[in-house]
Amino acid sequence: MREILNRYTLGGLTAVYRREGDVVELLLVPAGSEGSIARADCAAEPLIQAKLTEDDAPAFFSGGRTMRNSPTVKAMRYTGQTAQKSADKTVVVTKLTDPRGLAYTHTLTLYADNPAAEVVTSVENTGSEAHTLEMLSSFTLGSLSPFSAGLAPVTLKIHRLRSTWSAEGRLVTEAAEDLQLEPSWKCYSANSVRFGSVGSFPVRGFVPFCAVEDTAHGVTWAAATTQGSSWQMELYRQDRGLSLSGGLADREFGAWCKTLAPGACFTAPKAVLTAVRGGVDTAAQVLAENTRRAIEPLLPASEKTLPVLFNEFCSTWGKPTEETILRHVRALKGKNLGFYVIDAGWYDDDAFEAAAKLGRWELSRRAFPHGLKYVVDAIHNAGMKAGIWFEFEMAGRDEPDCFTKTDWLLTRDGRPITAGDRRFWDMRKPEVQEYLAHRVIDFLRSNGIDYMKVDYNETIGLGCDGAESLGEGLYEQILASQQFSARLSAGALCIGRASALPQLLGACLYGQLFRCARVRRDSHHCRQYAPHDPAAPEPDLGGGQGGAAAAKAVLPNLQRAFGAALLFRRAGRPLGSAVDCYGRRHGILRQGGLHHRPRRQPAVWFPHRQLPRTQGLAGSRAAR
């Protein structure tokens, strides 16, 4: 018999915990609708889905399709639940244990200002033997729709966002039955649609987002994951109820395993969930607002005014020079622009697409005979702040000292991961971080740069060596890249010279979303990420050894520090701080002077259709 364990309501969202034996499930419903919950004719969905390598695989034709509902889940036992309530949030902590010494914690946070819930799942090994996870969910939701009973045919719509380079965020809506998410006549086969992205492009193929709409009752559930490495979501149905879960891509989907030694703990990436009255547009807006609340306190003052940013890429196509920049600056002076950004190619004499001179980050003296500071001063004198492009995680073939520095590069099966003319720095190695601190941070400081545009033009793929599994290696690599981004911010603040380093971090991932949210600006992080000392010796490209221990030590804190940065593309106050205006392609720079297009209202990225201004979006000074 299924019983109500607890109910919690805040911010327009109600969390209902139901218990059936040792299984505790979570239902999220719009506040005030909990009395209409009707479904009890399906298996209760466990709060946490997990799979240990030592346990049998799940049955029901699951192999290669899903790792859900394995014996690992059946071994979990409910031990208790606590709640801490305040005016602005409610935090619900549910504990589960496994007789082998594994302690699971499910933490749900409700907020007063938005009907979104954040979920964090962790597992600690309190026993005396090591255990290896090959799947751990960030979140699960089950018994969908809780307002129906029976099969309720043709009432559930599945909304997903397809995505590829230069065509991101395409909304696809399908009936559950069209995805074969309906039970067999015997309710035996485990029907699952497992989708996601493998590699370091988190929005390739799909955006980490899914929504389930109950058209009969006018309610939509939506979820988003937050990590920048391989991820997955699963729609699962074996009986009358539909389940939705997601998190890190598991062993079958993303080659992920994680070994927990005695005393070790692992926390899955945070997920954001909601249940709203209305459709996918309303649900997506709630998730976007949750991200906005987390990100806005970390953003610089320029976010309040949204100055227009001019990017010169489409007027030089990767060959900026002192001459072209000065010509632009003369044309742009007095036009009320906030930033001028020097894009890719400032370090090379060939066009960006034809070269791979990445890694040393030395200015082209042919293109800039008077040095970079000379043109930066001209930009400042014209009343704009100066920005510059970096792709600091890459080593290019045209920089052989970097490209062949195998001790510092990511490997797979012992060989450097090579994608075209690019290889990847192993950001987990302290000597790599020190080298990039000298090459990037010193460069920014010495040239008076105000803004940094971070690019990322290749994907690592399945994963990398250096951890228990390729997938875990990839996850550590992304967190270590975020550590370096945090160091950029900490360096500007901790040394008390806010003008010494860029105050803004832009992001252009060539069709991929920003993978590295900015770290929180507080004294704790200033201590944790010590500012770069320009007087310290630069690590030698000719030698040196290192490991991932230093990066691993800060991974849990980084995971908490970097929130859901994947939910914005454009919004009333977007993540990227300023609006890119790409030269001739967007009709901004024309022969004979500037061409101004009419301003348009910004669009919310989730979903791609524009929402009306009445839904709470502030106006933008975006020039398109």
QUIBEL-V391414 format. One record per residue. PHI is phi in whole degrees, 0 to 359 (NA if undefined). NEAR is the number of other ideal C-beta (glycine too) atoms within 8 Angstrom. D_CENTER is the distance of its C-alpha to the mean C-alpha in Angstrom with 2 decimals. Layout:
BEGIN
PHI_NEAR_D_CENTER / PHI_NEAR_D_CENTER
END
This chain:
BEGIN
NA_3_39.63 / 274_7_36.27 / 236_7_36.41 / 284_8_34.36 / 274_8_33.07 / 200_9_31.60 / 231_9_30.34 / 222_11_28.17 / 231_9_27.78 / 196_9_26.01 / 63_11_24.60 / 89_6_25.79 / 232_16_24.18 / 243_13_26.20 / 255_14_25.16 / 246_13_27.99 / 259_15_28.34 / 242_12_30.92 / 237_13_32.58 / 224_9_34.54 / 68_4_36.02 / 269_6_33.36 / 267_9_30.56 / 246_15_28.65 / 242_14_26.53 / 247_14_24.44 / 248_13_25.18 / 250_13_23.40 / 220_15_25.71 / 301_12_26.39 / 306_11_28.64 / 94_6_32.25 / 255_12_31.82 / 296_11_31.93 / 290_5_35.63 / 265_8_35.02 / 296_11_33.19 / 237_8_35.39 / 283_13_33.74 / 215_6_35.12 / 254_8_36.11 / 221_10_33.19 / 294_7_31.91 / 293_13_29.88 / 274_12_26.18 / 300_13_25.44 / 301_10_22.90 / 229_13_21.35 / 254_13_21.35 / 209_14_21.90 / 212_17_23.97 / 264_11_25.91 / 297_8_27.41 / 284_5_30.81 / 266_10_30.88 / 296_5_32.09 / 287_9_29.87 / 294_13_29.87 / 272_6_32.72 / 65_9_33.07 / 62_7_32.25 / 278_14_28.73 / 306_5_28.62 / 80_4_26.14 / 243_8_24.84 / 202_11_23.47 / 248_13_23.55 / 289_15_23.65 / 57_12_26.76 / 276_15_28.02 / 303_8_30.71 / 301_11_28.08 / 292_13_27.21 / 293_7_30.91 / 277_10_31.58 / 285_14_29.53 / 234_9_31.77 / 290_11_31.07 / 240_6_32.30 / 157_6_31.49 / 216_11_29.39 / 231_6_29.29 / 220_10_28.08 / 245_7_27.82 / 245_4_28.40 / 220_6_28.39 / 294_3_28.73 / 257_6_25.07 / 200_9_23.43 / 233_11_24.43 / 245_9_22.96 / 249_15_24.19 / 245_11_24.25 / 244_14_25.60 / 250_12_26.97 / 227_15_27.78 / 228_10_29.63 / 242_12_30.70 / 304_6_34.26 / 277_8_33.13 / 101_12_31.64 / 263_13_28.02 / 246_11_26.88 / 259_14_23.95 / 231_12_22.48 / 245_14_20.72 / 244_12_19.74 / 247_13_19.43 / 239_12_19.20 / 257_14_20.76 / 241_14_20.96 / 284_8_24.05 / 264_6_22.60 / 197_10_20.38 / 280_11_20.76 / 241_14_17.33 / 241_13_17.04 / 255_12_14.50 / 235_14_15.13 / 232_12_14.92 / 242_16_16.92 / 221_11_18.65 / 220_14_21.67 / 238_11_24.31 / 268_14_27.16 / 264_8_30.26 / 269_9_32.66 / 253_4_34.52 / 237_7_33.07 / 285_8_29.77 / 225_13_27.71 / 244_12_25.04 / 277_15_22.27 / 236_11_21.29 / 196_13_19.26 / 212_15_17.74 / 281_13_16.14 / 278_14_13.65 / 207_12_15.73 / 217_13_18.80 / 226_14_20.87 / 225_16_24.34 / 55_13_27.69 / 271_13_26.35 / 272_15_28.08 / 292_10_29.75 / 269_13_32.09 / 245_12_33.69 / 226_7_36.00 / 74_6_36.89 / 287_6_35.16 / 46_10_34.71 / 295_6_34.57 / 56_4_32.87 / 241_9_31.21 / 251_14_27.58 / 253_10_25.32 / 253_16_21.95 / 250_15_19.47 / 227_13_16.69 / 245_14_15.03 / 283_10_16.06 / 203_13_14.58 / 209_9_15.96 / 301_7_16.64 / 67_6_18.23 / 209_7_18.16 / 270_12_14.79 / 71_12_14.60 / 269_9_18.05 / 288_12_18.92 / 238_8_20.92 / 241_7_23.03 / 223_9_25.17 / 288_9_27.61 / 304_13_27.02 / 294_9_30.31 / 291_6_29.32 / 264_10_26.61 / 58_7_29.39 / 266_13_27.85 / 218_9_31.30 / 290_11_33.32 / 286_7_36.16 / 299_4_39.71 / 255_4_39.68 / 52_8_36.12 / 252_6_35.71 / 294_8_33.16 / 276_14_29.51 / 274_12_28.02 / 220_12_24.29 / 244_11_21.80 / 254_10_18.93 / 223_9_16.32 / 166_15_12.87 / 218_13_11.79 / 249_9_13.17 / 122_12_12.32 / 260_13_9.96 / 257_10_9.41 / 285_14_6.82 / 236_14_8.93 / 263_11_12.24 / 92_8_14.74 / 222_13_12.83 / 274_12_9.97 / 290_14_8.47 / 206_13_11.17 / 206_12_14.82 / 226_14_17.81 / 240_16_21.34 / 249_13_24.15 / 267_14_27.59 / 288_8_29.81 / 286_9_32.89 / 243_9_31.78 / 68_7_29.40 / 234_15_26.36 / 232_15_22.76 / 255_15_20.14 / 221_17_16.43 / 215_16_13.34 / 219_12_9.56 / 264_14_7.39 / 231_13_4.36 / 275_10_4.30 / 261_10_4.23 / 257_15_7.81 / 302_18_10.17 / 221_16_9.88 / 212_14_12.70 / 231_15_14.34 / 226_14_18.09 / 258_15_20.79 / 225_15_23.90 / 208_13_27.47 / 246_12_30.58 / 231_9_32.69 / 282_11_32.78 / 267_13_29.48 / 264_13_26.07 / 240_15_23.12 / 227_16_19.34 / 218_13_17.07 / 185_16_13.74 / 155_14_11.48 / 300_16_11.60 / 298_14_13.68 / 282_12_17.19 / 297_13_20.07 / 291_5_21.38 / 266_10_18.26 / 226_17_16.26 / 55_11_19.01 / 254_17_17.60 / 218_13_20.11 / 218_11_20.25 / 268_9_23.68 / 254_14_24.50 / 288_7_27.63 / 307_10_29.87 / 89_7_28.36 / 277_8_24.77 / 224_10_21.84 / 230_10_18.36 / 245_9_15.69 / 288_12_13.15 / 300_12_9.56 / 295_13_10.02 / 238_15_10.48 / 237_16_11.79 / 231_14_15.05 / 205_16_17.96 / 220_12_21.44 / 226_12_23.25 / 280_7_26.55 / 128_9_25.95 / 258_7_23.88 / 294_13_20.40 / 300_10_20.45 / 295_11_21.16 / 296_16_18.61 / 296_14_15.76 / 297_13_17.10 / 297_14_16.99 / 296_17_13.27 / 297_14_12.85 / 293_11_15.44 / 298_16_13.82 / 294_16_10.84 / 300_11_13.65 / 298_10_15.61 / 286_9_13.13 / 273_14_12.42 / 303_9_15.98 / 297_6_17.84 / 266_9_16.04 / 273_9_16.80 / 287_7_20.06 / 297_5_23.19 / 297_12_22.86 / 299_10_20.32 / 286_5_23.38 / 249_8_25.34 / 48_14_22.86 / 295_10_25.09 / 288_14_25.24 / 248_17_23.85 / 255_13_25.86 / 248_13_24.41 / 272_15_27.24 / 303_11_25.72 / 279_11_27.47 / 251_10_30.74 / 234_13_30.89 / 52_9_28.54 / 85_12_27.45 / 227_12_30.82 / 292_12_30.82 / 222_9_34.01 / 304_11_35.79 / 296_6_38.00 / 294_12_35.36 / 294_15_33.43 / 297_10_36.65 / 294_8_37.71 / 299_13_34.50 / 300_14_34.81 / 296_8_38.39 / 287_10_37.43 / 271_13_34.56 / 301_8_36.50 / 82_6_37.37 / 264_7_34.94 / 63_4_32.84 / 266_12_29.69 / 268_10_27.41 / 224_16_25.84 / 238_17_26.91 / 248_16_24.39 / 275_12_25.78 / 271_14_23.63 / 301_9_23.76 / 105_14_27.17 / 293_14_28.56 / 256_10_29.03 / 221_11_30.76 / 255_6_33.83 / 251_9_32.59 / 298_9_30.32 / 303_12_26.61 / 291_6_26.62 / 261_5_29.76 / 220_11_28.78 / 218_10_26.44 / 269_11_27.61 / 242_13_24.45 / 128_12_24.45 / 272_9_27.46 / 56_10_26.51 / 251_5_30.15 / 297_9_31.34 / 287_10_33.58 / 285_6_36.96 / 290_6_38.37 / 282_13_35.89 / 230_14_36.02 / 297_7_39.56 / 260_6_39.47 / 88_7_36.09 / 287_10_32.78 / 301_9_33.94 / 298_10_36.64 / 281_15_34.38 / 298_12_32.00 / 298_9_35.13 / 295_11_36.09 / 297_13_32.78 / 297_11_33.24 / 294_6_36.87 / 272_12_35.91 / 87_7_34.00 / 241_13_30.42 / 269_10_27.76 / 257_17_26.92 / 237_18_23.60 / 212_14_22.98 / 267_11_20.69 / 218_10_19.33 / 231_11_17.61 / 287_11_18.15 / 275_8_16.56 / 249_13_19.24 / 238_14_22.95 / 262_15_25.07 / 299_9_28.25 / 278_11_30.30 / 241_13_29.78 / 300_7_31.61 / 298_10_31.51 / 273_13_27.71 / 295_12_27.51 / 257_6_30.05 / 279_10_28.88 / 296_7_27.99 / 298_8_27.91 / 255_14_24.82 / 254_13_22.99 / 293_15_20.77 / 233_12_23.07 / 223_12_23.25 / 58_5_26.63 / 81_5_27.82 / 246_6_27.44 / 304_8_25.13 / 288_13_22.31 / 237_6_23.50 / 235_8_22.08 / 64_6_24.74 / 258_6_25.55 / 240_14_22.43 / 235_15_21.83 / 240_14_19.06 / 299_14_19.78 / 277_14_19.29 / 290_13_17.29 / 282_13_18.41 / 274_12_21.93 / 302_8_23.32 / 292_11_25.60 / 292_14_22.83 / 297_13_21.16 / 293_11_24.67 / 300_12_25.49 / 291_12_22.50 / 300_12_23.29 / 292_13_26.73 / 286_11_25.80 / 258_12_23.01 / 296_14_23.66 / 298_11_27.42 / 297_10_27.30 / 298_12_25.44 / 294_11_27.81 / 291_7_30.99 / 257_11_30.47 / 68_10_29.53 / 285_14_26.18 / 258_10_24.52 / 214_17_21.23 / 236_13_18.92 / 261_14_17.14 / 261_14_14.59 / 250_11_14.81 / 201_12_13.69 / 244_8_16.20 / 208_9_16.17 / 243_8_14.39 / 290_13_15.45 / 88_10_16.11 / 303_12_17.03 / 155_15_16.66 / 215_15_18.92 / 291_10_21.84 / 108_10_22.09 / 216_11_21.00 / 296_7_22.39 / 207_12_20.68 / 298_13_18.93 / 295_17_15.77 / 291_13_15.88 / 300_14_16.66 / 297_17_13.54 / 299_14_11.45 / 296_15_13.71 / 298_17_13.46 / 295_14_9.76 / 296_13_10.52 / 292_14_13.68 / 296_13_12.29 / 294_16_10.54 / 299_14_14.04 / 292_13_15.66 / 299_13_13.72 / 297_14_14.85 / 295_14_18.25 / 302_14_18.51 / 292_15_18.23 / 297_15_20.44 / 297_14_22.99 / 287_13_23.58 / 258_10_24.24 / 293_10_25.86 / 274_8_28.62 / 75_5_29.53 / 234_7_29.24 / 298_7_26.66 / 270_3_27.95 / 282_8_27.73 / 229_12_24.10 / 302_12_21.82 / 269_9_20.86 / 233_13_18.14 / 240_12_15.22 / 278_15_14.80 / 210_11_12.43 / 222_8_13.86 / 259_12_12.33 / 47_9_15.35 / 94_10_13.92 / 247_12_10.30 / 275_13_7.67 / 297_12_6.72 / 271_14_4.66 / 237_14_6.62 / 293_12_7.44 / 281_12_11.18 / 289_15_12.98 / 296_9_15.48 / 270_9_18.79 / 214_6_21.36 / 297_5_24.09 / 300_7_22.46 / 287_14_19.75 / 295_12_22.46 / 283_8_24.40 / 291_9_21.76 / 253_13_20.71 / 300_7_24.19 / 297_10_24.79 / 292_11_25.66 / 261_5_29.43 / 295_8_30.66 / 278_3_33.95 / 291_8_32.54 / 293_3_33.37 / 282_8_30.90 / 304_10_30.22 / 274_6_32.40 / 295_8_31.03 / 278_4_34.23 / 186_4_33.53 / 118_8_31.81 / 239_5_30.20 / 189_10_27.18 / 207_7_24.87 / 261_12_21.60 / 299_6_23.23 / 295_9_22.29 / 292_15_18.57 / 300_9_18.81 / 296_6_20.64 / 253_10_17.81 / 301_11_14.92 / 300_8_15.47 / 291_8_15.58 / 297_13_12.45 / 301_11_10.61 / 285_6_12.26 / 288_12_11.92 / 263_12_8.23 / 272_10_7.50 / 281_13_5.66 / 270_15_5.04 / 267_16_4.52 / 266_12_8.09 / 251_16_10.25 / 242_8_12.18 / 224_10_15.49 / 207_13_16.83 / 301_9_19.82 / 229_9_18.13 / 288_13_15.14 / 292_11_12.37 / 281_10_13.92 / 83_14_17.19 / 205_14_19.66 / 257_13_20.52 / 288_10_20.91 / 239_11_24.40 / 267_9_24.91 / 42_13_28.66 / 293_9_30.89 / 302_6_28.35 / 260_10_27.68 / 71_7_31.26 / 272_14_30.81 / 253_9_33.09 / 244_9_36.30 / 300_2_39.47 / 98_3_41.54 / 139_5_38.85 / 272_9_35.89 / 238_8_35.28 / 260_6_33.57 / 269_9_32.08 / 298_4_32.19 / 286_8_29.23 / 237_6_27.30 / 294_8_25.39 / 293_11_21.59 / 250_9_19.88 / 283_14_17.07 / 288_12_14.32 / 258_11_14.29 / 275_12_16.57 / 282_8_18.05 / 285_7_21.38 / 285_6_22.32 / 261_9_23.03 / 292_5_26.20 / 299_6_26.42 / 292_4_27.89 / 272_8_24.54 / 97_7_23.85 / 274_11_22.31 / 282_6_23.89 / 292_7_25.46 / 232_13_24.01 / 264_10_25.91 / 296_11_24.00 / 254_10_26.28 / 240_7_25.73
END
